[in-house]
Amino acid sequence: MKKKSHAAKYEIMSHLVKKGSESGFHPVLPDEKEALVQLQELYPGWIYVFASERGECLSVDAIK
């Protein structure tokens, strides 16, 4: 029996602020894409997945 491939059809751009980490495009599975679409519908106009209460990008200090 062959394993089914779960190759992602979508990619997301991530910007990492930690030294030594790499920003770039990362695969997103279909169920993850659907969750992101639902978030986008809940918070129209927000461009960040992890945002402050004001809809702005989280600072490094807020994540620590």
C-alpha positions in Angstrom: 0.0 0.0 0.0 1.4 3.4 -1.0 1.2 6.3 1.3 -0.8 9.2 -0.1 1.2 12.4 -0.5 0.0 15.4 1.5 1.8 17.9 -0.7 0.8 21.4 0.0 -0.8 23.3 -2.9 -0.5 26.7 -1.2 2.4 28.7 0.4 2.5 31.4 3.0 5.1 34.1 3.4 6.6 34.3 6.9 8.9 37.0 8.2 10.9 35.7 11.1 12.6 38.2 13.4 14.7 35.8 15.5 18.4 35.8 14.6 19.4 32.8 12.7 15.9 32.1 11.4 15.0 32.2 7.8 12.1 34.2 6.4 10.5 32.8 3.2 7.7 30.8 1.8 6.4 27.7 3.6 3.9 25.1 2.5 0.3 25.3 3.7 -2.0 22.2 3.7 -5.6 22.7 2.5 -7.1 22.5 6.0 -4.6 25.1 7.2 -5.5 27.3 4.2 -9.2 27.0 5.1 -8.5 28.1 8.7 -6.6 31.1 7.4 -9.5 32.0 5.1 -11.8 31.8 8.1 -9.5 34.1 10.1 -9.5 36.6 7.2 -13.3 36.6 7.1 -13.4 37.2 10.9 -10.9 40.0 10.8 -11.2 41.7 7.4 -8.5 44.2 6.6 -6.0 42.6 9.0 -2.8 41.4 7.2 -1.2 39.6 10.1 -2.1 36.2 11.5 -0.7 37.1 14.9 -1.7 40.7 15.4 -2.0 43.1 18.4 -5.4 44.2 19.6 -5.0 47.2 17.2 -4.5 44.9 14.2 -0.8 45.7 14.0 2.2 43.4 13.8 3.2 42.0 17.1 6.5 43.3 18.4 9.3 41.0 19.4 8.8 41.9 23.0 5.1 40.9 22.9 6.1 37.4 21.8 8.8 36.8 24.4 
